[in-house]
Amino acid sequence: MSPSAGSASKLRGPQETALLLPVPGAERAVAEHRRRLDSAAADGIPAHLTVLHPFVPLDALRAQDHDRLEALFADEPPISYAGRRTGWFGGQVLYLALDDASPVRRLTEQVVAAFPDHPPYGGAIPLEDVMPHLTIGHDRPLSELLAAEHAVAAHLPVEDRLDHVELWSGPALAGRTSPKPWRHVRSYRLGTR
């Protein structure tokens, strides 16, 4: 890293990363609601399923880490995504549920096995309790989340073929009160071997 790159990194603060499965086929159903109700959308992150967050900080990722991820994802087939219903975590998080979450769960388990120092959600949720989902909204008034749920239901089912995992990076999410843009860094194809 050049001295100027290191200085820029210090100015923008620590850069978290996340491994995400983008779900473009869900955008017509959820985009409008995510813009209002999901802080990740305000940060510029598209509709997605989280494979792992937080992941290795951007400045700490090495070429061999990318090689390991490429090999890991190349061995996994593309995922057929189907979402026919919404779900809730308490009354705070509205999400689009997957008919079969096991392929996404398997990706998460494999990444955690390869990078054991980076458990899902910083270890706040045990790996066996992680439920892959597509967040529509969170931490908003219940009436707004219920209205979004009703509107999204009119666009279901959502189906898509997910053929790559994306690495995204941006400012730390914890403790923020305003949107901070995240950016797509790199993609890893599924099922190339």
C-alpha positions, 0 to 999 in steps of 0.5 A: 500500500502506498503512503497516500493510500494509508493516509486516505484509509485513516481519514475515512476510518476503518472499512468493514467488509461483507460477503453478500449474495445480490438478489436483483430479482427481488428489487421490484418487490422490495426496493421502494420499501428498503430505501425507506426502511433499511439502512443498508439500502441508504448505504447503497447496498442492493437487495441481498442475502448476507453470507458473512458480516463482518468479514476481514477488514478491507485493509487486512485482506490479502491476495491469498484471501481472495484466492481462497474465496474464489476456490471456495465459491467455485466449488459451490453451485449457483443458488436457485432463490425463491421467496414466497413469504415474509417473516419477522425477527420480533417486531423490529425486522421485516424480511423476505424468507427463503423457501430453502435457506440451506445453500446460503447457510452452507456458504456461510459455514464454509466461509467461517470454516476458512476464516474462523476469526470472523464469525457471523455478526461478530459472534453475536449470533451462534453460527447454528442460529443464523437464518439467511434472509433478505431484509426489507426494513428494520427498527422503524415504526411497526405501522410502516413495516406492516404497510411494507409487508402488505405491499411486498406480498403483492409481488410475491413470489420472488425467484432468481438465480444467484451465480456470484457472491460480492465483497462490499466495503464501507464504514463501520455500521455500529453506532452510526446515525446517518448513511455512509456509502458502501461500495462493491469491491469484487465478485466471486463466481459460483460453480465455475469448477 
